[in-house]
């Protein structure tokens, strides 16, 4: 979190000192701030691990957008072409997420993806119950959801 705050402060300083208050200039400031933080990371203990976090976030965003697009196409195709191909069902997925924040993020990412909905978390917080619109291959669905969970949890580590 410290690295993100410093990056934002460096970007704001860039915008103020350049005198160009535009979104593009703020983006340029964020890039220059990031490069600066990458260069000084070995000397500043509070920045440890920050430079590796941005590529992970960008990689996750690319992965999630791809998953979102594929799920939208699958649901849209099923809605527009009779007969319906959906086979709805509920599965229990063991969670690797342990904290409230991690569980909430995983559950929300699953619910954001069309065709899946997080229903409940077990009392011991080790199992997430998920309703799936397409439960043709339960193992494949579970594998895809575990991949999403793994990638989301990588953002916290």
VOTOR-469504 format. One record per atom (N, C-alpha, C): x, y, z; residue in three letters. Coordinates in steps of 0.2 Angstrom, whole numbers, plus 5000, padded with zeros to 4 digits. Layout:
! residues N
XYZALA
...
END
This chain:
! residues 157
500449945000UNK
500050005000UNK
500450065000UNK
501050065003UNK
501450125004UNK
501750134997UNK
501950084993UNK
502150104986UNK
501650134982UNK
501050114982UNK
500450144978UNK
500350214980UNK
500450234987UNK
500350304989UNK
500950344986UNK
501550324987UNK
502150354984UNK
502050364977UNK
501850314973UNK
501750324966UNK
501250374964UNK
500650374968UNK
500150424967UNK
500450494968UNK
500850504974UNK
501150564976UNK
501650594970UNK
502050544968UNK
502550564963UNK
502150584956UNK
501550554955UNK
501250564949UNK
500850634949UNK
500650654955UNK
500350714957UNK
500850774956UNK
501450754959UNK
501950804959UNK
502150824951UNK
502150764947UNK
502350774940UNK
501850824937UNK
501150804938UNK
500650844935UNK
500650924938UNK
500850934944UNK
500851004946UNK
501451034944UNK
502051004944UNK
502651034941UNK
502651044933UNK
502251004930UNK
502251014923UNK
501751064921UNK
501251074925UNK
500751124924UNK
500151104919UNK
500151034917UNK
499751004912UNK
499250964916UNK
498650984918UNK
498150944922UNK
497750904917UNK
497950854914UNK
497550804910UNK
497650734912UNK
497250694910UNK
497250624912UNK
497850594909UNK
498050604903UNK
498650584900UNK
499250594903UNK
499350664906UNK
499850684909UNK
499950644916UNK
499350634919UNK
499350594926UNK
499550524924UNK
499350494919UNK
499650424917UNK
500350424916UNK
500650474913UNK
501350484912UNK
501750494918UNK
501450524923UNK
501650534929UNK
501650474933UNK
501150434933UNK
501150364936UNK
501650324933UNK
501750324927UNK
502350284924UNK
502950304926UNK
503150364926UNK
503750394929UNK
503850374936UNK
503350384940UNK
503350374947UNK
503550294948UNK
503250254944UNK
503350184945UNK
504050164943UNK
504350194938UNK
505050184936UNK
505450204942UNK
505350264945UNK
505750294950UNK
505750244956UNK
505150214958UNK
505050174963UNK
505450104962UNK
505450084956UNK
505750024954UNK
506550034955UNK
506750094954UNK
507450104954UNK
507650114962UNK
507250144966UNK
507450154973UNK
507250094977UNK
506850044975UNK
506649994979UNK
507149954983UNK
507749944980UNK
508249904985UNK
508449944991UNK
508450014990UNK
508650054996UNK
508150075001UNK
507450064999UNK
506950075004UNK
506550015006UNK
506549995012UNK
506249935014UNK
505549935013UNK
505149995014UNK
504449995014UNK
504249975007UNK
504649985002UNK
504449974995UNK
504549894992UNK
504749854997UNK
504949784995UNK
504349754992UNK
504449724986UNK
503849694982UNK
503349734978UNK
503449804979UNK
502949844975UNK
503049834968UNK
503649844965UNK
503749834958UNK
503449774955UNK
503449714958UNK
503149654956UNK
502449654956UNK
502149694960UNK
501349694960UNK
501049724954UNK
501249774951UNK
500949804945UNK
500949754940UNK
501449724938UNK
501349674932UNK
500849614934UNK
500849594940UNK
500349544942UNK
499649574942UNK
499549634944UNK
498849664943UNK
498649664936UNK
499149694931UNK
498949694924UNK
498849624921UNK
499249574923UNK
499149514921UNK
498449484923UNK
498249494929UNK
497549474932UNK
497049514928UNK
497049574927UNK
496549614923UNK
496449584916UNK
497049564913UNK
496949534906UNK
496649464907UNK
496849424912UNK
496549364912UNK
495749364914UNK
495549414919UNK
494849424920UNK
494449444915UNK
494749494911UNK
494349524905UNK
494249464900UNK
494749424899UNK
494649364894UNK
494149324897UNK
494149304903UNK
493649254906UNK
492949294906UNK
492849354907UNK
492249394907UNK
491949394900UNK
492349404895UNK
492149404888UNK
491949334886UNK
492349284888UNK
492149214886UNK
491449194889UNK
491349214896UNK
490749194899UNK
490149234896UNK
490249294894UNK
489749334891UNK
489549304884UNK
490049284881UNK
489849254874UNK
489449184875UNK
489649144880UNK
489349084881UNK
488649094883UNK
488549134888UNK
487849154890UNK
487449184885UNK
487749234881UNK
487349264876UNK
487149214870UNK
487549164869UNK
487449114863UNK
486849074866UNK
486849054872UNK
486349004875UNK
485649044875UNK
485649104876UNK
485049144876UNK
484749154869UNK
485149164865UNK
484949184858UNK
484849124853UNK
485049064855UNK
484949004851UNK
484548954855UNK
483948944853UNK
483548884856UNK
483748824853UNK
483748764856UNK
483548754863UNK
484048774868UNK
483948784874UNK
484448804879UNK
484848744880UNK
485548764881UNK
486048714882UNK
486248714890UNK
485948754894UNK
486148764901UNK
485948694905UNK
486448684909UNK
486248624914UNK
486448654921UNK
486048694924UNK
486148724930UNK
486248674936UNK
486648694941UNK
486848654947UNK
487248694952UNK
487348664958UNK
487648694963UNK
488248654965UNK
488848684965UNK
489448644967UNK
489748674974UNK
490148634977UNK
490548664983UNK
491248664981UNK
491548724982UNK
492248724980UNK
492648744986UNK
493148694987UNK
493648714993UNK
493948774992UNK
494048814997UNK
494448884996UNK
495148874999UNK
495548914995UNK
496248924997UNK
496248995001UNK
495749035000UNK
495749095003UNK
495649095010UNK
495949135014UNK
495849125022UNK
495549185025UNK
495749245023UNK
495549305026UNK
494849325023UNK
494549365027UNK
493849395025UNK
493949435018UNK
494449475017UNK
494549505011UNK
494649465005UNK
495049415006UNK
495249365001UNK
494549324999UNK
494249305004UNK
493549265002UNK
493049304999UNK
493049375001UNK
492549414998UNK
492749434991UNK
493449444990UNK
493649454983UNK
493549394978UNK
493649334980UNK
493549274976UNK
492849274975UNK
492349274980UNK
491649264979UNK
491349324974UNK
491649384975UNK
491349434970UNK
491649424963UNK
492249404962UNK
492449394955UNK
492049334952UNK
491949284956UNK
491549224953UNK
490849254951UNK
490549294956UNK
489849324954UNK
489849374949UNK
490349404948UNK
490449454942UNK
490449414935UNK
490649354935UNK
490749314929UNK
490049294927UNK
489749304921UNK
489049284919UNK
489049204919UNK
488549174922UNK
488449104922UNK
488649074929UNK
488949114933UNK
489149084940UNK
488949134945UNK
488749114951UNK
488549154956UNK
488749124963UNK
489049164967UNK
489249134974UNK
488649134978UNK
488449084981UNK
487849074985UNK
488049084993UNK
488549054995UNK
488649055003UNK
489349025004UNK
489649045010UNK
490249015012UNK
490148975018UNK
490448915019UNK
490348875025UNK
490548915031UNK
490248885037UNK
490348915043UNK
491148915045UNK
491448865043UNK
492248865044UNK
492648905039UNK
492248935034UNK
492548975029UNK
493048935024UNK
492948875023UNK
493348835019UNK
493048805013UNK
492448825012UNK
492048795006UNK
491648855004UNK
491648864997UNK
491148914994UNK
490648874990UNK
490048894991UNK
489548864987UNK
489348904981UNK
489348874975UNK
489248914969UNK
488748884964UNK
488248934962UNK
487748904957UNK
488048924950UNK
488048874946UNK
488348874939UNK
487748864934UNK
487748904929UNK
487248894924UNK
487448844919UNK
488048824918UNK
488348774914UNK
488748724918UNK
488448674920UNK
488748624924UNK
488848554920UNK
489048564914UNK
489148504910UNK
489748464912UNK
490248494914UNK
490848464916UNK
491048494923UNK
490848464928UNK
491048494935UNK
491748504936UNK
492148454934UNK
492848464936UNK
493248514932UNK
492948524926UNK
493248584922UNK
493048654925UNK
492448654927UNK
492148714930UNK
492548734937UNK
492648674941UNK
493048684947UNK
493748704945UNK
494048674940UNK
494748694938UNK
494748774936UNK
494348794932UNK
494248864930UNK
494148914936UNK
493748894940UNK
493648934946UNK
494248934951UNK
494548874952UNK
495248874956UNK
495748914952UNK
495748924946UNK
496248964942UNK
496149034944UNK
495449054944UNK
495349124945UNK
495449144953UNK
495349094957UNK
495549104964UNK
496249114965UNK
496649064962UNK
497349074962UNK
497649134960UNK
497449154954UNK
497649224951UNK
497449284956UNK
496849274959UNK
496649334963UNK
497049334969UNK
497149274972UNK
497549274978UNK
498349294977UNK
498549284971UNK
499249304970UNK
499349384970UNK
498749424970UNK
498749494970UNK
498949514978UNK
498749474982UNK
498849484989UNK
499549464992UNK
499949424988UNK
500549394990UNK
501149424987UNK
END
